[in-house]
Amino acid sequence: MTQRVDLATVMDRLAVDSLLTEYARALDAGDWAAFRRLFVPGGHVDHPCAEDPAEHPATDTDAVERLAAALAPHPTRQHFLVNRLLSFDLLEHDEGDAARVNADYLAVLYRADGSVDAAPDVEHGGRYAFLAVRTREGWRLREALGERMWRRARTTGDSTM
């Protein structure tokens, strides 16, 4: 490989990593317009807290509204995507135009007013499998498939998540 190819790979890795950070930030902020922009048309999200998520594309209004409704009772929330393993694939016959990322996640959700002393109402963790594709607008998600592995909730004011 030439130095230029190595630099392109590093730049792609940084761009995909930024895309995943934007995904977590959009969930935390409830910025559903930004969330939709992260996906290619027809892209799919299977978020661990949304009911019946795999049936609709992420950009489908109903699917995003279900996800927004599932997170709405928790106005203060943080999603962490860690232990990211990224590999580039061939997709549609163009080398390096797809990236597969496996990442662990931790979600901490609060019903409280955001007090720094509040205990979380719900915590859950698991794994995501992302498929990002290169587009003219940059890297976008085609799939974000989450699988919850554990969940802990306070007994008072328990959430359905």
C-alpha positions as CSV (number, residue, x, y, z in Angstrom):
1,M,0.0,0.0,0.0
2,T,1.1,3.5,-0.7
3,Q,1.2,6.2,1.9
4,R,-1.8,7.9,0.2
5,V,-3.9,4.7,0.4
6,D,-3.1,4.5,4.1
7,L,-4.1,8.1,4.7
8,A,-7.4,7.5,2.8
9,T,-8.1,4.5,5.1
10,V,-7.4,6.5,8.2
11,M,-9.7,9.3,7.0
12,D,-12.5,6.8,6.3
13,R,-12.0,5.3,9.8
14,L,-12.3,8.7,11.4
15,A,-15.4,9.6,9.3
16,V,-17.2,6.3,10.2
17,D,-16.3,6.8,13.9
18,S,-17.7,10.3,13.7
19,L,-20.9,8.9,12.2
20,L,-21.4,6.6,15.2
21,T,-20.8,9.5,17.6
22,E,-23.4,11.5,15.7
23,Y,-25.8,8.6,16.1
24,A,-25.4,8.5,19.9
25,R,-25.6,12.3,20.1
26,A,-28.8,12.4,18.1
27,L,-30.4,9.8,20.4
28,D,-29.3,11.7,23.5
29,A,-30.6,15.1,22.2
30,G,-33.7,13.7,20.6
31,D,-32.7,15.4,17.4
32,W,-34.8,13.2,15.1
33,A,-34.1,15.3,12.0
34,A,-30.3,14.8,12.5
35,F,-31.0,11.1,13.3
36,R,-32.8,10.7,9.9
37,R,-29.9,12.4,8.0
38,L,-27.5,9.7,9.3
39,F,-29.2,7.1,7.2
40,V,-29.4,6.4,3.5
41,P,-32.9,6.3,2.2
42,G,-34.5,3.1,3.3
43,G,-31.9,2.5,6.0
44,H,-32.9,0.4,8.9
45,V,-32.5,0.8,12.6
46,D,-33.4,-1.8,15.3
47,H,-32.9,0.2,18.5
48,P,-33.1,-2.0,21.6
49,C,-35.8,0.3,23.3
50,A,-38.2,0.6,20.4
51,E,-41.0,-1.9,20.0
52,D,-41.3,-3.6,16.6
53,P,-38.3,-1.6,15.2
54,A,-37.1,-3.9,12.4
55,E,-40.4,-3.6,10.5
56,H,-39.7,-0.1,9.2
57,P,-36.8,1.9,7.7
58,A,-35.1,4.4,10.0
59,T,-36.1,7.2,7.8
60,D,-39.8,6.2,7.9
61,T,-41.7,8.7,10.0
62,D,-43.6,6.1,12.0
63,A,-40.4,4.3,12.9
64,V,-38.7,7.4,14.1
65,E,-41.8,8.5,16.0
66,R,-41.9,5.1,17.8
67,L,-38.2,5.5,18.8
68,A,-38.9,9.1,19.9
69,A,-41.9,8.0,22.0
70,A,-39.9,5.2,23.6
71,L,-37.2,7.7,24.7
72,A,-39.5,10.6,25.6
73,P,-40.1,9.5,29.2
74,H,-36.4,9.9,29.7
75,P,-35.5,13.5,28.9
76,T,-32.0,13.1,30.3
77,R,-30.1,10.2,28.6
78,Q,-26.7,9.2,27.5
79,H,-25.7,6.5,24.9
80,F,-22.1,5.3,24.8
81,L,-20.7,3.3,21.9
82,V,-17.5,1.6,22.9
83,N,-15.1,-1.2,21.8
84,R,-15.7,-0.4,18.2
85,L,-14.4,-3.0,15.7
86,L,-14.4,-1.6,12.2
87,S,-13.7,-3.4,8.9
88,F,-14.1,-2.2,5.3
89,D,-15.9,-4.4,2.8
90,L,-16.6,-4.6,-0.9
91,L,-20.2,-3.7,-1.6
92,E,-21.6,-3.1,-5.0
93,H,-18.3,-3.9,-6.6
94,D,-16.4,-0.8,-5.3
95,E,-13.5,-1.5,-2.9
96,G,-13.8,0.1,0.5
97,D,-17.3,1.6,0.0
98,A,-18.8,-0.2,3.0
99,A,-17.8,-0.4,6.6
100,R,-19.0,-2.9,9.2
101,V,-18.8,-1.9,12.8
102,N,-19.5,-4.0,15.9
103,A,-19.7,-1.9,19.0
104,D,-20.8,-2.4,22.6
105,Y,-23.3,0.1,23.9
106,L,-24.4,1.4,27.3
107,A,-27.5,3.5,27.7
108,V,-28.3,5.4,30.9
109,L,-31.8,6.9,31.0
110,Y,-33.3,9.3,33.6
111,R,-36.8,10.5,34.2
112,A,-35.5,13.1,36.6
113,D,-35.0,16.7,35.9
114,G,-31.3,16.3,35.1
115,S,-30.0,16.7,38.7
116,V,-26.5,15.5,38.9
117,D,-27.4,13.5,42.0
118,A,-30.3,11.6,40.5
119,A,-30.0,7.8,40.1
120,P,-30.7,6.5,36.7
121,D,-34.2,5.0,36.1
122,V,-33.0,2.5,33.5
123,E,-29.6,1.3,32.4
124,H,-29.0,-1.3,29.7
125,G,-26.2,-2.5,27.6
126,G,-25.6,-4.7,24.6
127,R,-24.2,-4.8,21.1
128,Y,-24.7,-3.0,17.8
129,A,-23.9,-4.1,14.3
130,F,-23.7,-1.1,12.0
131,L,-23.3,-1.1,8.2
132,A,-22.2,2.2,6.9
133,V,-21.9,3.0,3.2
134,R,-20.0,5.7,1.3
135,T,-22.3,8.1,-0.4
136,R,-21.8,11.4,-2.3
137,E,-22.7,13.2,1.0
138,G,-20.2,11.1,3.0
139,W,-20.6,8.0,5.1
140,R,-24.2,7.1,6.0
141,L,-25.8,4.2,7.9
142,R,-27.6,1.5,6.0
143,E,-28.2,-0.6,9.1
144,A,-28.0,-0.1,12.9
145,L,-29.0,-3.3,14.5
146,G,-28.9,-3.3,18.3
147,E,-29.3,-6.3,20.7
148,R,-29.8,-5.7,24.4
149,M,-27.8,-8.1,26.6
150,W,-28.8,-6.8,30.0
151,R,-31.1,-4.3,31.7
152,R,-31.4,-2.8,35.1
153,A,-34.3,-0.5,36.2
154,R,-35.3,1.1,39.5
155,T,-38.3,-0.6,41.0
156,T,-40.2,2.7,41.5
157,G,-41.2,4.4,38.3
158,D,-40.0,1.4,36.3
159,S,-39.9,1.9,32.6
160,T,-41.0,-0.5,29.9
161,M,-37.6,-0.3,28.3
